[in-house]
Amino acid sequence: MGHVFYLLLRRLRAPFLTIIVIYSISTLGFVLIPGVDDQGNPWHMDFFHAFYFVSFMGSTIGFGEIPYPFTAAQRAWTMVMIYATVIGWLYSIGKILSLFQDPSFNRLMRRTTFARRVRRISDPFYLVCGFGYTGKRLVSRLDEQGIQLVVIDIDPLAIDELEAHSLGLAVPGLCGDAADPDTLNIAGIRRKNCMGVIALTNDDHTNLAVSIDSKLVNPDRLVISRSQSAANTANLASFGTDYIIDPFETFAQHLVKSIREPYKHNVSDLVINPHHKVWASPYQDTSGRWIVCGYGRFGRALDKIFRRHEIPTTFIEIDPTLRGAPEGTVLGMGTEEETLRQAKIESATGIVAGTPDDADNLSIILTARQIRPDIITVARQNLSSNKPMFRAAAVNLIMEPVRIIADEIFIRINTPLLMDFLECLQARDEQWARELLIQVGEVVEDQPLDAWSFEVDAVQCPAIVDCLGRGKAVMLDHLCRDPRNRENPLPAVVLLLKRGSTRTLLPDPHTEILAGDEILVCGKHRAEGSMKWITGNYNVLRYIRTGVEAPGGLVWQWLSAKREKPPAARQ
């Protein structure tokens, strides 16, 4: 606030001095000009009464002449004073209004308000740098989970949109350069309750600066950064950035998995993005040659991973020499029928429209289907607003960088145990993944699937910790029972049990739970609330374990405990 007061005093110095001079001269004039009292004797007004009169006459209130009727000289000076003070006030008010309309003053006020709101945050929070399409999706998903956030974006329109966004929590937003250390300090990067920093700007240099600043302040703090080039990825990794997300590399891996390991791809897609429908049946033949239109960042990522898995590929590029496309690349965009025929689309398994223009990508897909209706289609969607057109085009698989980045960061923050599950999944074969897919499908049916995790401690699972402290065993199967009727199972499946460094996929339902265990579960959304009820309420857990409904109140619990004691114990 010191900066605000300094700016106010500096900008309003001239109006303040003008008012002070006018009031001082007017007051002095009334003191020096002689008047006449009610007895006809000469009388001089003192400074107090003079200032009092100037104050109400200068504001055009006009109570009258005090304490005696004025002489002609006093009335003449009153007229001069009235016009002078009115002009002075008009000038001062104009300066004040222009100050409040000044962009620099408004920026300073918003910055001061933002800093005050951040200082008042007592809960753990995450600092998000960048509120573009990716930032909006991520902030919305984290806000739904009750996670406190602070946002920085260099675009004032983005901050205005944040303030108008319908969020459950109050999310402070600041328009500023995230690469500026002072901006990061105001946003709370040095506060102990800042749990992590997420760099999502469109500028690799800014993301790099944010990550470096965060690691220098607190090397143990979680840092997640978006990267748009291999060089920036290497820089981020050199100083220990926890997670570096390149949407093109990530999607290329998903695409290869869907081609080579369709069941594993279906499982991972089901738990990561439950509303997304997988593009192909595991029985569909995906072997063969693929056509990729565009050799930009996306095309190079596909070329790298396709070569690693020995998937034959034909590229189509409008300027293959400039972009360093591989030998055999067809010259063109892929929107023309002639170009696709040169790429021998008749014998290709699938086509990837990976240009940075959504209209061109849709044109490529539609042209390819005219030549070969049964070809597998994959398209890159650059703008979220174009989603209806891609859905209408019935593209088999849509590559949306915004969704890929936001969903992966959300998982790492909200359900980090899910990444352990996906890592363990890679060590299993396709048959195991197929059986898991069938099992989850029988539980969830055709409804969206949620994944959640919890650690067996006094904060997240007080009922289990209390039960273990009393020497009573709790099984994994107890968590998957309906708290309203223990005979009915919850629509949920325990995917992973992490005990220390040991990770067990699909653990036996009769496995005993120990303090410190981490448990990953997937199922219908309503099952999560029931499971939290079991882990948080001792009486509910007791009913699940024994079938005995315990009294809820403290008095009833005491009476029940006395009634259950044997006669010898009560004596």
Secondary structure, DSSP 8 states (H G I E B T S, - for coil): -HHHHHHHHHHTHHHHHHHHHHHHHHHHHHHHS-EE-TTS-EE---HHHHHHHHHHHHTT----S-SS---HHHHHHHHHHHHHHHHHHHHHHHHHHHHHT-HHHHHHHHHHHHHHHHHT--S-EEEEE--SHHHHHHHHHHHHTT-EEEEEES-HHHHHHHHHS--SS---EEES-TT-HHHHHHTTTTSTTEEEEEE--S-HHHHHHHHHHHHHH-TTSEEEEE-SSHHHHHHHHHTT-SEEE-HHHHHHHHHHHHHH-HHHHHHHHHHH-TT---SS-TTS---S-EEEE--SHHHHHHHHHHHHTT--EEEEESSHHHHT--TT-EES-S-SHHHHHHTTGGG-SEEEE--S-HHHHHHHHHHHHHH-TT-EEEEE---GGGHHHHHHTT-SEEE-HHHHHHHHHHHHHH-THHHHHHHHHTTS-HHHHHHHHHHHHHHHTTS--EEEEEE-STTT-HHHHHHHHTT---BHHHHTEETTEEEEE-SEEEEEEEETTEEEES--TT-B--TT-EEEEEE-HHHHHHHHHHHH-HHHHHHHHHS-----SHHHHHHHHHHHS-HHHH-
